[in-house]
Amino acid sequence: MSIVNKDTTLCISLAARPSNIGTSFHNYLYDKLGLNYVYKAFAPSDLGQAIAGIRGLGIRGAGVSMPYKEAAIALVDVMDASAAAISAVNTIVNDGGILTAYNTDYLAIAQLLAENPLAPDTAVLLRGSGGMAKAVAAALHDAGYVNVTIVARNEEGGRDLAALYGFAWTPEAAAGAGMLINATPLGMAGEQGSVQSFTDEAVAQARLVFDVVALPAQTPLILAARAAGKLVITGAEVIALQAAEQFVLYSGVRPSPELVREASEFSRR
């Protein structure tokens, strides 16, 4: 990697539990493409101050992860249509002190659903009602899925998200769905790392199991689904695709699919 100097462009990520996945992904591509950029992950103690720092320090952009995807809305200047439609932010771009929010999660999820299609009337259980769940719900709706139930203990958030797309809501998941999607921190490294977000019975009856958690990519849910011989989509796939779109927003350069695959593999080592 090039030596950092006064002309180096800084990009960052903001997450409660930062990982090296995004950092490795972006820095790998900067190095391969000869760009004088560097990427660093942070766990902010104060989100408002952190985002003010993006503006004040001239940081080019920032990835925004759980649990800040909705809280960041009030702290930016412009909401791109991708973020406004979902009311969730996963990317901030700084253009001369003007902070614009985007959502590249939606683009990644929509692509993965298109690559792994099921019948539009397939029963879908989507666990979660936060920023990532909003991106998933929008992608499901736009892909034509009509039999979707939002599983969320937060009744207000769950009902609101369900109503937005004409979906159903329930506080607890039951077995019988053809597609299971976890868009919560359940299974993420840390206190909830051992929690399987859907039961073995639900997994056994599903055709496709999708977990947005990227660290680890092999969550308890994904491990159970693989053991049961199910089609799976992992959070590692989501993060690679959404990070590639972030990379374009930050740098103006679109890496080849081959480079994106290389960077994704490198980031998971």
N, C-alpha and C positions, 0 to 999 in steps of 0.2 A: 504494500500500500504506500502511496505517496506520503511524504512528510507533511504534517499539518503545518500550515503557515497562516499569515494574516489574511490571505485571500481565500482560505478554505471556507466552503459553505457548510454550515451546520444544520443538520436535521435531527429531530429527536422523537421519542415516543413517551407518552404519559400513561402509566398503568399502575394499579394498586400492587400488582405482582409482576414486575417486568421480567422478561426472559431475554435470552440472547438470540431468539429466532429472528425477529425483525432486524436487530442490529447486525447479525451475521449476513442476512439476506441482502440488505441494502449495501453494506460495505463491500461485500463480494462483487456486486454489480458495479459499484463505483470504481473499484480496482480494475476489473476486467475492461471497463469502458474508458478508463483513463480520465475520470472526472475528479476534480479537486473538491470532493465532498467528504464529509464524515458523519456517521450516524451514531447516536448515543441514547440509550434508554434511561428513563428516570421514573422514580416513584415519588410524585410530588406530595409534600406535606400540606400544601395549600394550592388548590387548582387555580384559583383566581390569580395568585401571584405567579404561578408557573406560566399561564397563558399571557399574562402581562409581560413576562420575560421574553416570550417569543417576539412580541412587538418591539420591546425596548432594546433587545440585543440583536435584532435583525436575523433571527433564526428563520431559515427558509420555510420549514414545515414541520408538522408534528403528527404522528399517529396517535390516536386516542382510543384507549381500550377500557374494558370494564374496570371500575363502575362509572366512568366519566362521560359516556357517550351522550347522555341527555343533559347533564349539568353544564357541559361545554357550550351549549346553545346560547345561553345568555352572555357569554364572554367573547363572542366573535362579532364581526361587523356585517358579514354577508353570509346568507345561507344559500348554497347552490341547490338546484332543484333536487339533486340526489339525496341531500340531507333533509331538506324541507319537507319532502313528501313522506319521509319516515319519522321525522322529528328525532333524529339520532345522528351523531357526528362520529366519524372515525378518522377523519383527516382534516388538518388545518393547513392552509397554504398562506404564506405571508408575502404579499406583493406591496412593497414599499410602505409597510405599516398597516395595510388593510388586510385583515384576517378573514379569509373565506373558508367556510366549512363544507366538506364533501362527505359522502358515504360510499366508499368503495366495497364495503362488505356486501351490499346488495348485488353489485356486478358479479362478484365472485360466486355468491350463492346461486344466482340466476344461471350462471354458466354451468355450475356443477349439477343443478337440477336438470338442466337441458341435456347434459351428458349421461344422466342416469334416470331416464323418464319412466314413470309408472302411469297407469290409466288415470285420467282426470278425476274419476269418481273414487279413487283409492282413499280409504280412511287414513287421515294423518293426525298424529298427536304431536303438537309443538309445545315443549315445556319451556316456560319463561315468558316474561312480559316486558323485559328491559330493552335496551338499545339494539342488541344483537337479535333478539326475538322479533323486533319490529322489522328489521331488514329481511329476516327469513319469511315472516308473514307476507310482506310485500312481494317477495320473489315467488312464493307459493301462489298467491293470488294472480300475479301476472303470468304464471306458467299454466293457469287454468284449473288449479286444484280447487274443488268446491266443497269437499267433505273434510274440513279442517277443524280441529278442536284445540283451543289454547288451554294448556294446563298450567295454572298459576294460583298459588295460595294468596297472592295479592289480588283480591277480588276486583277492586277498582281498576287496577292496571290490566288485569286479564280480561275483564268485560269490555273495557275501552278498546283494547287491541282487537278483540274478536268482533266488536261492532263495526270497527273501521272497514273490515273486509267481508262482513256478512258471515263470519265464522261463529262457532260455538265456544263456550267456556266451561271449564270444570276445575274444581280445586285439586282433584286427585286423578291420576291416570288409571285407566283400566286396560286390560289386554284386548286384543282384537283388531288393532290398526295395522295397515299394511306398510306405513312409513312412520318411523319414530325419529323425532328431532329434538336434541337437547341444546337449548340456547341459554343455559344457566351455568354458573361456576361449578356445578356438581361434577366431580371427577377431576377437577383441576388440582394441580400440585398444591399441597398445603393442607389445611384442616379438613377439606372436603375431598381430598384426593382418593379416598377409598370408597366413596359413595357412587353406586351405580344408579344413574338417573331414571332408568326404567327397569322393571322387574324381568327376571328370566322368562316368565310366562309371556310377558308382552313382547320380548325379543323373539321368542320361539314362533310367535304368530305373525311377525313382521317380515316383509320382503327386503326392505331397505332401512338401514339404521344410520343416522347422521348425527355426529357430535361436533359442535363448533369449537369445543375446547381444544386448544393447540398444544398445551403443555400440561401433561404429556399428550402426544398424539394418540397413543394407545391407552385410552381411558378405560376404566372398568366396563363401561358400556360397549366400547369398540371391541375390547377383548372378548366379551360375552357374545357379541354379534359374530365375530370371526369364528369363534368356537362352534357357533350354531350354523355356520355356513351361509351367513347372510351377506347381501351386498352392503358395503359400507362406504361412507364418505367421512373423512376425518377433518379435524380442525386444521391440521397441517396443510391440507389441500386448500382450505379457505384462506389461510393466512398467506400462502404463496401467491394466489391469484389477486387478492386484494392489495398485497404489498407491491405487486408489479404495477398496478394502477396508481398507487401512491407514488412510486418511483417516477412514473411519467409526469405526474402533477408537479413533483418537486424539481425535476431536472429537464423536462421537455424532451427526453430521450426515451424511446420505446425499445426495451431490450428484446432480443429474439426469443421465441418460445424455448429454444435450446438453452439459452443463458438463464432464463427463468427457472427451468428444471434444474440446472446446475446449482443455482443459488439456493433453491429450495432444499436440495439434497445436502448442500454444504451447511445450511442453517440448522439441520436436524442432527448433525454429528455430535 
